[in-house]
């Protein structure tokens, strides 16, 4: 009898971020109930680390925990790690919104530094894009029509890819979260890449491969009505072809979404040649056979 791989969910949130439901323990309990081998706790890193404008105080509270809350977040995960060690492996992480490789990342690193011995992996994520002549374009479906009208798909795609390139070049993150998140700007339409933008994306994948980073399969894309997980099927096929490690993440903002559509994705991806996913411990990457 062939034993199936136990599932792992490396992208989860909780009530601390201001827009998710449930305590960390609620997510852990459900992962245990679903017989998962591991769960990664990866709530949003404090936006207050990179935004200190008082006019954004309320927005920050709705998007992430406060800086002063971060030590309590770490403490809670460590407590649950010990409490549940005989039932499930809990991985400690956080999802950092990548802004710039300069001051913003320096501030994030400064807050994280005392806790790095406890971190199992770091998720790097992009939630907005900006270039010199544009305002900040938040990656949100409500922003899509205006951004499309003004700048067009090609420009937004190129600028998004450039920002991921900068994230990768920092050599700081382990996993790229929701790789083509900008697709929500075009919902319900499916973006079509030009030869130029597609080649830039393929070059980016080659760089990620050289860096040894992993890319997250983020199944929340289905819930966000874009027709598939992040990244899209066509990009997943290129990732598999390059043997870039994949991490499974639901991006759950409520406990019942733990492991959402993981099995459906794996069945599909195995037909494209996927044979392993990866896990992390103490920032060390290990491949696990499906």
ABEGO torsion letter per residue (X at the ends): XBBBBBBBBABBBBAAAGABBEBAAAAAAAAAAAGBABBBBBBBBBAAAABABAAAAAAAAAABBBAAAAAAAAAAAAAAAAAAAAABBBBBBBBBBBABABAAAAAAAAAAAAAAAABABBBBBBABBBBAABBBBBBBAAAAAAAAAAAEAAAAAAAAAAAAAAAAAAGABABBBGAAAAAAAAOABBBBBBAAAAAAAAAAAAAAAAAGBBBBBBAAAAAAGAGBBOBBAAAAAAAAAAGBBBBBBAGBABAAABGBGAAAAAAAAAAAGBABBBBBBGGBBBBBBX
